[in-house]
Amino acid sequence: MSDSADSRSNLAELYSANHRWLRSWIYRRVQCPDDAADLAQDTFLRALGAPQLPSLKEPRAFLATVARRLLINLFRRRALERAYLEELAQQVDGCVLGEEERLLVREALEQIDRLLDGLPVRARHVFILHRLEGLSQSVIAAQLNLSLATVERDLRRAYLHCLSERPE
């Protein structure tokens, strides 16, 4: 049996023995069955690439560690999204817009949020500051205490991510 076949076999065993437990473990933390299902799947996808997969002595501890990291990323991303959407909503609410325009702006923001989903937090932040706030790359670099090259790299990554996520 090849290494990739062994890896798939190990993952299949790990999955069948622990999926229900992991999904329940995650659900207790997020209180949302859809998020729990998604995070459980993401956990097993991450486990597939783990070099220690064939020799796990404590598979539930390993899965919980991977899931905990994914949860931290999820909570961090949602906190950033909430803060940004609240700030934009306040700016929109301060304008004299009708209810229909306000809903269209919120819908556009949600579409942008979905488009940027999956980007690292810093790259998202840099992209939002550049494209939505209109800040120059040098101002962003100074504001976030980053090098100009890092800002340029994050923007390039965000643009490429957006291009790959666009609906056909």
N, C-alpha and C positions, 0 to 999 in steps of 0.2 A: 504494500500500500504506500502511495506517495505521501510526502509531507503535507500537501494541501488536503489530501483525502483524510489523513490522520487528524488534521486540524478541524476539518468539517465534522468528522465523527466525534471528536472531543467536544466540540461546540454543541452538537446535537444532543449528546448525553447531558452536558451541562444545562442546556436549555430545557430539556424534558424534566430533569430532576429539580430545577430551581425556578422556572419561569413564574409559576403561580405564586411561589413565596416572594420573589422579587417584586412582582407587580403589586402584591399586597403591601410589602414593605414601603414601596414608593408611594402608594396611595395614601397610607397613613400620614405621609409628609406633605402631600400636595392636595389631597381631598378632591381630586378630579380624576375620574376613571380614564378619560382620554389622555391626559398628561401622563398618568401612570403607565398606560399602555405604550405610549410613544417613548417614554424614558426607559422602560424595560427593554424595548426593541433596540434603542440606541446603546444601552448597556451591553447587550449581547453583540452588537456590531463592533463596539470597541473591544470587547473580549476576544473577538475573532482575530484581531491583529496583535494580541498580547503574546509575547514570547513564552511566558510562564504557563500558558493555557494547558499544555499537556501534563504538567507536573503539579497541578494545584492540589494542595493538601486541605485547604479551607476554602472551598469554592464560594460559599455564601459570604465570607468575609471579603474575598476578592470582588465579588459582584457588588456588595454594598459599598466598597470603596470607589469603584468605578461609577456607580449610580450616584453616590454622594457628590462626586466631582461634577457630574452632569447637572445635578440639582443646584449646586452652587452657581454654575454658569447660567442656568435657567433663571434663578432668582435675581442674579446680578443683571442679566439682560432685561428682565421685566421691570426691575426697579428703574433702570436707565430709561426704558421706553415710557414708563409711567410718568417719570419726571419730565421728560421731553414733551410728551403729549399734553400734560397739564400746563406746561409753560406755553406751548403753542395755543392751547385752548384759551388761556387767559388773554393772549395777544389777539386771538380771533374774537373773543367775547368783548374786548375793548373796542373793536372796530364796529362800525354801524353796518352790520350784515343782517340780512334776513335769515330766517330759520333754514330755508333751502340752501343758501350759500354756506352757512355754517356746517350743515350736514355734508355738503360736497367737500368742504375743506377737511373735515374729520375723516371722510371716506378716503380722500387722497392721502392723508397722513397714515391711515391704516394700510393702504396699498404700499406706501413707501416702507413702512415697518415690515411688512411681509417680504418685500423685495430684499431688504437688508438682513433678513433673518439668516442666521448661520455665519455671519461675519463676526470676527473677534470684536469685543467691546470697543477697544481703542480705534480700530479701523472704522467702525460705525460712527463713533463720536467725531472723528476727523472728517468723515464724509458729510455728516449732518452740518457741522460747523462751516464747511466749505460750500456745500451746495444750497443748504437751506438758510443758513445765517449770512452767507455771502462773505465770510472772512477769507482773507488771502492765506496762502500756505505759510508765509513767514509769520503772520499774526497767530495762526494756529500753533505753529511750532513754539513761539514764545509763550503763548497762553498755557499750553499743555506741558511746557518744559521738555520739548522733544527737538531732535535735530530736524533740519529742513528735509534731509534725505529720508528720515523716518516718516515724516508727513507725506512726502511724495510717494513713498512705497505703500503706505496705508491707503492713499487715494487710488493708486493704480490697482491695488488689490480689491478695493471696493468697486471700482468701475468694472473690472473683469468679472467680479461676482455678479454685479447687476446684469451684465451682458449675458452671463450664463443662466441667469434666473428668469430672463424675459420670456413671457409666453410666446409661442410661435404663432 
